[in-house]
Amino acid sequence: MYNKKTNILRISIITALILFFIILSPVFSTTNKEKDENSKNISILDQNNQLTSSEYAAMFQSIFQYVLNNYVDEISPEVLFEGAMTGLFNSLEDPHSMYLSKSQLLDLTDTTEGEFGGLGIHIQKQIVGLNTDTKSKELPYVKIISPIFGTPAYKKGLKSGDYITEINGESTIDLTSDDVLDLLRGEPNTDVTIRILRDRVVEFDVTITRAIIEIPTVKESIIDNIGYIQISQFSNHTAAQTEEVLKKFVKSNVKGLIIDVRGNPGGLLNSVVEIADFIFDDGVIVSTKSRIEDENTELLATKGTLIPKDLPIVILINSGSASASEILTGALKDRTRATVIGTKSFGKGSVQQMRYFADSGFKMTVARFYSPNGVTIDKLGIEPDIEIKEPSFTDLTEEETISYIKLIQERIIDNYLIDNKNISEEMIEALVNSIIDQGYNLPKTFLMNDIRDRVQRLMENPPIYDLINDKPLIRSIEEINKK
């Protein structure tokens, strides 16, 4: 009992001292005598620098109450609490750990259930503020992980890796991902104008009409007797849909399988593990490691597979392939079950848990994913076995980049696509020739690919694959035909 009283007394004294120093610390120039007194105060605080978590909690409670009672304007405890919680999670410097207000929780529920209002993009912000030092070399704006197939953002041509620098004229430098989501979402059929920075060299405005977002997960086809499956996200229904597709492929006696997770931002862990289990019949699919040893896990495949063990597999990835996509890719690559083709994946390999209290909650990183070989992908990504780069603005010269920016600002392509429907290859080529004839110094192949991509994004039912311009897919088919 004596120890308990002593601890309580110690906490009270420390709290009183700190509040005393906060209240009486001068905010004006001090004399030497006052400076000496302040130095003594600092030395007292230094002696108590190693506080217990209980003491810090008591300090927080005292300061919270003091601000609530003494701030010049009346402020609600809810506002103070939300501000404190936001700051607490920001101090972790982890873009995946955050406090979630009631409205943010509702947004998250909408997303996981597969339907919500907005533009249809997955975003992330690595850092906040221009002066933040970061090894990731990310810019201080929200970055698009990937647009969702068929959504307004997708149809307007937003791409993985684009940065959102402004929303309706407001800079996003000091905004969090949640702040950006709040600005992007709104009533269906209302417009929002965002400024995009692409490949760090091309900047332009895009006005997008908000809509109810329905998230598709699986599309499939058979190409030259090769099963081709696109997985756009790992949701509650993805594993069941994938199972049906794989059974169809086996029944058709396909000679190979291409799994396309380009632009797939991830999703549910159990979904991707179940899909991997269709391919493996034993061994590790993925493991998680935490500082709490009891929470370390290994997720193993169960006996039996849906596809033959000798069926050649290629998996396609790019910079928009994240999280669960990287778990599937890592398992297939480490266990030499598939050839990985494309460009390096995003590098999101952490595990979050959700916790709820009252009307709010938080999500926090509690562990990291590791591939079967014990390699973490977090902040590193997965390198492909065969790198096939997709067309990029960085391929343009400085003069060509300036010319392209002018072309975008003049809205020549946008206006043509608004005025013309059912655009053919001949119409695209005629438009390209017209643009070049007007003095725009741009490679014809670049313009053809750019316009073709825009046309396909505007289609209600665009083709699932492109065997003319999709170089990673073409190489995948060649790779399977070799075997």
C-alpha positions as CSV (number, residue, x, y, z in Angstrom):
1,M,0.0,0.0,0.0
2,Y,2.9,2.4,0.8
3,N,4.3,1.9,-2.7
4,K,1.0,2.7,-4.4
5,K,0.7,5.9,-2.3
6,T,4.3,6.8,-3.1
7,N,3.7,6.4,-6.9
8,I,0.5,8.5,-6.7
9,L,2.4,11.2,-4.8
10,R,5.3,11.1,-7.3
11,I,2.9,11.5,-10.3
12,S,1.1,14.4,-8.6
13,I,4.3,16.2,-7.8
14,I,5.7,15.8,-11.3
15,T,2.4,16.9,-12.8
16,A,2.2,19.9,-10.5
17,L,5.8,20.8,-11.2
18,I,5.3,20.7,-15.0
19,L,2.1,22.6,-14.8
20,F,3.8,25.1,-12.6
21,F,6.6,25.6,-15.1
22,I,4.1,25.9,-18.0
23,I,2.0,28.5,-16.2
24,L,4.9,30.6,-14.8
25,S,7.5,30.2,-17.7
26,P,8.2,33.8,-19.0
27,V,7.4,34.7,-22.6
28,F,9.5,37.8,-22.5
29,S,13.2,38.6,-22.2
30,T,14.7,37.5,-18.9
31,T,17.4,38.8,-16.6
32,N,20.4,36.7,-15.7
33,K,18.9,35.9,-12.4
34,E,15.7,34.7,-14.0
35,K,17.7,32.7,-16.5
36,D,19.6,31.0,-13.6
37,E,16.2,30.1,-12.0
38,N,14.9,28.7,-15.4
39,S,18.1,26.6,-15.7
40,K,17.4,25.1,-12.3
41,N,13.8,24.4,-13.4
42,I,15.1,22.6,-16.6
43,S,17.6,20.6,-14.5
44,I,14.7,19.4,-12.3
45,L,12.8,18.3,-15.4
46,D,15.9,16.6,-16.8
47,Q,16.3,14.5,-13.7
48,N,12.7,13.3,-14.3
49,N,13.2,12.7,-18.0
50,Q,12.7,8.9,-17.8
51,L,9.1,8.8,-16.8
52,T,6.8,5.8,-16.8
53,S,3.9,5.4,-19.2
54,S,1.5,6.0,-16.2
55,E,3.3,9.3,-15.4
56,Y,3.1,10.5,-19.0
57,A,-0.7,9.6,-19.0
58,A,-1.2,11.6,-15.8
59,M,0.7,14.5,-17.3
60,F,-1.5,14.4,-20.4
61,Q,-4.7,14.3,-18.3
62,S,-3.6,17.3,-16.3
63,I,-2.7,19.4,-19.4
64,F,-5.9,18.3,-21.2
65,Q,-8.0,19.5,-18.3
66,Y,-6.0,22.7,-17.9
67,V,-6.4,23.7,-21.6
68,L,-10.1,22.7,-21.5
69,N,-10.7,25.1,-18.5
70,N,-8.3,27.9,-19.3
71,Y,-8.0,28.4,-23.1
72,V,-9.2,31.9,-24.1
73,D,-12.2,30.5,-26.0
74,E,-14.5,27.8,-24.9
75,I,-13.6,24.6,-26.7
76,S,-15.2,21.2,-26.6
77,P,-13.4,18.2,-25.1
78,E,-14.2,16.3,-28.3
79,V,-12.1,18.7,-30.4
80,L,-9.2,18.5,-27.9
81,F,-9.4,14.8,-27.8
82,E,-9.4,14.4,-31.6
83,G,-6.5,16.8,-31.9
84,A,-4.5,15.0,-29.3
85,M,-5.2,11.6,-30.9
86,T,-4.3,12.9,-34.4
87,G,-1.0,14.2,-33.0
88,L,-0.3,10.9,-31.2
89,F,-0.6,8.8,-34.3
90,N,1.2,11.4,-36.5
91,S,4.2,11.1,-34.1
92,L,4.6,7.5,-35.2
93,E,5.6,8.8,-38.7
94,D,3.7,5.8,-40.2
95,P,1.2,6.7,-43.0
96,H,-0.8,3.5,-42.2
97,S,-1.3,4.3,-38.5
98,M,-4.0,6.9,-37.8
99,Y,-6.8,8.1,-35.6
100,L,-10.2,7.8,-37.3
101,S,-13.0,10.2,-36.4
102,K,-16.7,9.1,-36.8
103,S,-16.9,10.4,-40.4
104,Q,-13.6,8.8,-41.3
105,L,-14.8,5.4,-39.9
106,L,-17.9,5.7,-42.1
107,D,-15.7,6.4,-45.1
108,L,-13.6,3.3,-44.3
109,T,-16.7,1.1,-43.9
110,D,-17.9,2.3,-47.3
111,T,-14.6,1.4,-48.9
112,T,-14.4,-2.1,-47.4
113,E,-18.0,-2.9,-48.3
114,G,-17.2,-2.1,-51.9
115,E,-19.4,1.0,-52.6
116,F,-18.8,4.7,-51.8
117,G,-19.1,8.2,-53.2
118,G,-16.0,9.8,-54.7
119,L,-13.6,9.7,-57.6
120,G,-12.3,6.1,-57.3
121,I,-8.6,6.3,-56.3
122,H,-6.5,4.8,-53.6
123,I,-4.1,7.3,-52.1
124,Q,-1.3,7.6,-49.6
125,K,0.9,10.3,-48.1
126,Q,4.4,9.4,-46.9
127,I,5.3,12.7,-45.3
128,V,3.7,16.0,-44.3
129,G,5.4,19.4,-44.9
130,L,8.2,20.6,-47.2
131,N,10.9,20.5,-44.6
132,T,10.4,16.8,-43.6
133,D,13.4,14.7,-44.1
134,T,12.7,11.3,-45.8
135,K,14.7,8.5,-47.2
136,S,11.9,7.6,-49.5
137,K,12.5,10.7,-51.6
138,E,8.7,11.2,-51.8
139,L,7.3,14.6,-52.6
140,P,5.2,16.3,-49.9
141,Y,1.9,15.6,-51.6
142,V,-0.7,12.8,-51.6
143,K,0.3,10.1,-54.0
144,I,-2.1,8.0,-56.0
145,I,-1.4,4.3,-55.4
146,S,-3.9,3.3,-58.1
147,P,-7.2,4.4,-59.7
148,I,-10.0,1.9,-59.5
149,F,-10.9,0.4,-62.8
150,G,-13.9,2.0,-64.5
151,T,-14.3,4.9,-62.0
152,P,-14.4,8.6,-62.8
153,A,-10.7,8.9,-61.9
154,Y,-9.8,6.0,-64.1
155,K,-11.8,7.4,-67.0
156,K,-10.1,10.8,-66.7
157,G,-6.7,9.1,-67.0
158,L,-5.3,9.4,-63.5
159,K,-2.4,6.9,-63.0
160,S,-0.4,5.1,-60.3
161,G,2.3,7.4,-59.1
162,D,0.5,10.7,-59.9
163,Y,0.7,13.3,-57.1
164,I,-2.3,15.5,-56.2
165,T,-0.8,18.9,-55.6
166,E,-4.0,21.0,-55.3
167,I,-7.8,20.4,-54.8
168,N,-10.1,23.2,-55.9
169,G,-7.1,25.5,-55.7
170,E,-6.0,24.5,-52.2
171,S,-2.5,23.1,-51.8
172,T,-2.2,19.6,-50.4
173,I,1.3,20.1,-48.9
174,D,0.1,20.3,-45.4
175,L,-2.9,18.0,-45.8
176,T,-3.1,14.4,-44.5
177,S,-4.5,11.6,-46.6
178,D,-7.8,11.9,-44.7
179,D,-7.9,15.6,-45.3
180,V,-7.6,14.9,-49.0
181,L,-10.3,12.2,-49.0
182,D,-12.6,14.6,-47.2
183,L,-12.1,17.2,-50.0
184,L,-12.3,14.6,-52.9
185,R,-15.5,13.0,-51.7
186,G,-18.9,14.7,-52.0
187,E,-22.4,14.4,-53.4
188,P,-22.6,12.3,-56.7
189,N,-22.7,14.4,-59.9
190,T,-20.8,17.3,-58.3
191,D,-17.4,18.3,-59.7
192,V,-14.0,18.7,-58.1
193,T,-10.9,20.1,-59.8
194,I,-7.5,18.6,-58.9
195,R,-4.0,19.5,-60.0
196,I,-1.9,16.5,-61.0
197,L,1.9,16.2,-61.0
198,R,2.9,13.3,-63.2
199,D,6.4,11.8,-63.4
200,R,7.6,15.0,-61.5
201,V,7.7,16.9,-64.8
202,V,4.1,17.4,-66.1
203,E,1.5,19.3,-64.2
204,F,-2.1,19.8,-65.2
205,D,-5.6,20.3,-63.9
206,V,-8.4,17.7,-64.2
207,T,-12.0,18.3,-63.4
208,I,-13.8,15.1,-62.3
209,T,-17.5,14.5,-61.6
210,R,-18.0,12.5,-58.4
211,A,-20.0,9.2,-58.6
212,I,-21.0,6.2,-56.5
213,I,-18.0,3.9,-56.7
214,E,-18.5,0.2,-57.3
215,I,-15.3,-1.7,-57.0
216,P,-14.9,-4.7,-59.4
217,T,-12.4,-7.3,-58.4
218,V,-12.0,-10.0,-61.1
219,K,-12.0,-10.1,-64.9
220,E,-10.9,-13.0,-67.0
221,S,-10.3,-14.2,-70.5
222,I,-8.4,-17.0,-72.4
223,I,-5.7,-15.7,-74.8
224,D,-4.1,-18.2,-77.2
225,N,-5.1,-21.0,-74.8
226,I,-3.6,-19.1,-71.8
227,G,-5.7,-18.3,-68.9
228,Y,-5.6,-14.5,-68.1
229,I,-7.1,-13.1,-64.9
230,Q,-7.1,-9.5,-63.7
231,I,-7.4,-9.0,-59.9
232,S,-8.1,-5.4,-59.2
233,Q,-8.5,-5.7,-55.4
234,F,-8.7,-8.4,-52.7
235,S,-12.1,-8.0,-51.2
236,N,-14.6,-10.4,-49.4
237,H,-15.7,-11.9,-52.7
238,T,-12.4,-12.0,-54.7
239,A,-11.3,-15.5,-53.6
240,A,-14.7,-17.1,-54.6
241,Q,-14.6,-15.3,-57.9
242,T,-11.0,-16.4,-58.5
243,E,-11.8,-20.0,-57.6
244,E,-14.6,-20.1,-60.3
245,V,-12.2,-18.6,-62.9
246,L,-9.4,-21.1,-62.2
247,K,-11.8,-24.0,-62.4
248,K,-13.0,-22.7,-65.8
249,F,-9.3,-22.5,-66.9
250,V,-8.6,-26.0,-65.8
251,K,-11.7,-27.3,-67.5
252,S,-10.5,-25.6,-70.7
253,N,-7.1,-27.2,-70.4
254,V,-5.2,-24.0,-70.6
255,K,-1.4,-24.3,-71.2
256,G,-0.5,-21.4,-68.8
257,L,-1.8,-18.8,-66.4
258,I,-1.2,-15.0,-66.3
259,I,-2.2,-13.3,-63.1
260,D,-2.4,-9.5,-63.5
261,V,-2.2,-7.5,-60.3
262,R,-1.0,-4.2,-61.9
263,G,-2.6,-1.3,-60.1
264,N,-4.0,-3.6,-57.4
265,P,-3.6,-1.7,-54.1
266,G,-4.2,-4.7,-51.9
267,G,-7.1,-5.6,-49.6
268,L,-8.0,-8.4,-47.2
269,L,-5.2,-10.7,-46.0
270,N,-7.5,-13.8,-45.8
271,S,-8.6,-13.2,-49.4
272,V,-5.1,-13.2,-50.8
273,V,-4.0,-16.2,-48.7
274,E,-7.0,-18.2,-49.9
275,I,-6.1,-17.4,-53.5
276,A,-2.5,-18.4,-52.9
277,D,-3.8,-21.7,-51.4
278,F,-5.4,-22.5,-54.7
279,I,-1.8,-22.7,-56.2
280,F,0.2,-24.2,-53.3
281,D,-0.6,-27.4,-51.3
282,D,2.0,-26.9,-48.5
283,G,4.6,-24.5,-47.1
284,V,4.6,-20.8,-46.1
285,I,2.5,-18.3,-48.0
286,V,3.4,-15.3,-45.8
287,S,4.5,-14.7,-42.3
288,T,4.0,-11.7,-40.0
289,K,6.5,-10.5,-37.4
290,S,5.8,-8.2,-34.5
291,R,7.7,-7.0,-31.4
292,I,5.2,-9.1,-29.4
293,E,6.5,-12.6,-30.0
294,D,3.1,-14.3,-29.4
295,E,1.6,-12.4,-32.3
296,N,4.2,-13.7,-34.9
297,T,2.4,-16.0,-37.3
298,E,3.0,-18.2,-40.3
299,L,0.2,-18.6,-42.8
300,L,0.5,-22.0,-44.5
301,A,-1.0,-23.6,-47.6
302,T,-3.4,-26.5,-47.1
303,K,-3.2,-29.8,-49.0
304,G,-4.5,-29.8,-52.5
305,T,-4.4,-27.2,-55.4
306,L,-6.9,-26.0,-58.0
307,I,-4.4,-25.9,-60.9
308,P,-1.8,-28.5,-62.0
309,K,1.5,-28.1,-60.2
310,D,3.4,-27.9,-63.5
311,L,1.2,-25.3,-65.1
312,P,3.4,-22.3,-66.1
313,I,2.4,-19.1,-64.3
314,V,3.4,-15.4,-64.9
315,I,2.4,-12.6,-62.5
316,L,2.3,-9.0,-63.8
317,I,3.1,-6.2,-61.3
318,N,3.9,-2.4,-61.4
319,S,4.3,0.5,-59.0
320,G,0.6,0.4,-58.2
321,S,0.7,-3.2,-57.0
322,A,0.7,-3.0,-53.2
323,S,0.1,-4.9,-49.9
324,A,-1.9,-8.1,-50.6
325,S,-0.7,-8.0,-54.3
326,E,2.8,-8.1,-53.0
327,I,2.0,-11.0,-50.7
328,L,0.8,-13.1,-53.6
329,T,3.7,-12.0,-55.8
330,G,6.3,-12.6,-53.0
331,A,5.0,-16.1,-52.4
332,L,5.0,-17.0,-56.1
333,K,8.5,-15.5,-56.7
334,D,10.2,-16.9,-53.5
335,R,8.9,-20.4,-54.1
336,T,9.8,-20.2,-57.8
337,R,6.2,-21.0,-58.8
338,A,5.9,-18.0,-61.2
339,T,7.9,-15.6,-63.3
340,V,7.3,-12.0,-62.2
341,I,7.1,-9.5,-65.1
342,G,6.7,-5.7,-65.1
343,T,8.2,-3.0,-62.8
344,K,8.9,-2.8,-59.1
345,S,5.9,-3.0,-56.8
346,F,4.8,-0.3,-54.4
347,G,6.4,-1.6,-51.1
348,K,3.5,-1.7,-48.6
349,G,4.3,-4.6,-46.3
350,S,2.8,-3.8,-42.9
351,V,-0.1,-5.2,-41.0
352,Q,-2.7,-2.9,-39.4
353,Q,-5.3,-3.6,-36.7
354,M,-8.5,-1.7,-36.2
355,R,-9.7,-0.7,-32.7
356,Y,-13.0,1.1,-32.0
357,F,-14.1,3.2,-29.0
358,A,-17.2,5.3,-28.7
359,D,-18.0,6.7,-32.2
360,S,-14.3,6.8,-33.3
361,G,-11.3,4.5,-33.5
362,F,-7.9,4.0,-34.9
363,K,-5.9,1.7,-37.1
364,M,-2.3,1.0,-36.2
365,T,0.6,-1.0,-37.7
366,V,1.3,-4.0,-35.4
367,A,3.5,-6.2,-37.6
368,R,5.2,-6.5,-41.0
369,F,4.7,-9.1,-43.7
370,Y,7.5,-11.3,-44.8
371,S,7.7,-13.4,-47.9
372,P,8.5,-17.2,-47.6
373,N,12.2,-16.4,-47.9
374,G,12.0,-14.1,-44.8
375,V,12.2,-10.9,-46.8
376,T,10.2,-7.8,-46.0
377,I,8.7,-5.8,-48.8
378,D,7.8,-2.8,-46.7
379,K,9.2,0.4,-48.3
380,L,11.2,-1.8,-50.6
381,G,8.8,-3.4,-53.0
382,I,9.4,-6.5,-55.2
383,E,11.7,-6.5,-58.1
384,P,10.4,-8.3,-61.2
385,D,12.3,-11.2,-62.7
386,I,11.9,-9.6,-66.1
387,E,11.6,-5.8,-66.1
388,I,9.4,-4.4,-68.8
389,K,8.8,-0.7,-68.4
390,E,5.6,0.9,-69.5
391,P,5.5,4.2,-71.5
392,S,6.3,7.2,-69.3
393,F,6.5,10.9,-69.6
394,T,10.1,10.7,-68.4
395,D,10.9,9.2,-71.8
396,L,10.2,12.6,-73.4
397,T,13.0,15.2,-73.9
398,E,12.7,18.6,-72.1
399,E,11.4,20.2,-75.4
400,E,8.9,17.4,-75.9
401,T,7.7,17.7,-72.3
402,I,7.0,21.5,-72.7
403,S,5.1,20.7,-75.9
404,Y,3.0,18.1,-74.2
405,I,2.1,20.4,-71.3
406,K,1.0,23.0,-73.8
407,L,-1.1,20.3,-75.6
408,I,-2.8,19.4,-72.3
409,Q,-3.5,23.1,-71.5
410,E,-5.0,23.6,-74.9
411,R,-7.3,20.6,-74.2
412,I,-7.1,19.5,-77.9
413,I,-7.3,15.8,-77.1
414,D,-10.0,16.2,-74.4
415,N,-12.3,18.3,-76.7
416,Y,-11.9,15.8,-79.5
417,L,-12.9,12.9,-77.2
418,I,-15.9,14.8,-76.0
419,D,-17.1,15.6,-79.5
420,N,-16.4,12.1,-81.0
421,K,-17.7,8.7,-79.9
422,N,-16.7,5.1,-81.0
423,I,-13.2,6.3,-82.0
424,S,-11.3,3.9,-84.3
425,E,-7.6,3.4,-84.8
426,E,-7.8,5.4,-88.0
427,M,-9.4,8.3,-86.2
428,I,-6.7,8.2,-83.5
429,E,-4.0,8.3,-86.2
430,A,-5.7,11.2,-88.0
431,L,-5.9,13.1,-84.7
432,V,-2.2,12.5,-84.0
433,N,-1.2,13.6,-87.5
434,S,-3.3,16.8,-87.0
435,I,-1.6,17.5,-83.6
436,I,1.9,17.1,-85.1
437,D,0.9,19.3,-88.1
438,Q,-0.1,22.0,-85.6
439,G,3.5,22.2,-84.5
440,Y,3.5,20.0,-81.4
441,N,6.9,18.4,-81.2
442,L,6.0,14.9,-79.9
443,P,6.8,11.4,-80.9
444,K,3.9,9.8,-82.9
445,T,4.1,6.5,-81.0
446,F,3.9,8.3,-77.7
447,L,0.8,10.3,-78.8
448,M,-0.9,7.2,-80.3
449,N,-0.4,5.3,-77.0
450,D,-1.6,8.2,-74.9
451,I,-4.8,8.8,-76.9
452,R,-5.5,5.1,-77.2
453,D,-5.2,4.7,-73.4
454,R,-7.6,7.6,-72.9
455,V,-10.1,6.2,-75.4
456,Q,-10.2,2.8,-73.6
457,R,-10.6,4.4,-70.2
458,L,-13.8,6.2,-71.5
459,M,-15.4,3.0,-72.7
460,E,-18.2,1.5,-70.7
461,N,-16.9,-2.0,-71.5
462,P,-13.3,-1.6,-72.5
463,P,-11.3,-4.7,-73.8
464,I,-9.8,-6.7,-70.9
465,Y,-6.5,-6.9,-72.6
466,D,-4.4,-5.2,-75.4
467,L,-2.2,-7.4,-77.5
468,I,-0.9,-4.5,-79.5
469,N,0.5,-2.1,-77.0
470,D,0.7,-3.9,-73.6
471,K,4.3,-4.9,-73.7
472,P,4.4,-6.7,-70.3
473,L,1.4,-8.8,-71.3
474,I,2.9,-9.6,-74.7
475,R,6.1,-10.7,-73.0
476,S,4.1,-12.9,-70.5
477,I,2.5,-14.8,-73.4
478,E,5.9,-15.3,-75.0
479,E,7.3,-16.5,-71.7
480,I,4.6,-19.1,-71.3
481,N,4.9,-20.3,-74.9
482,K,8.6,-21.0,-74.3
483,K,7.7,-23.7,-71.7
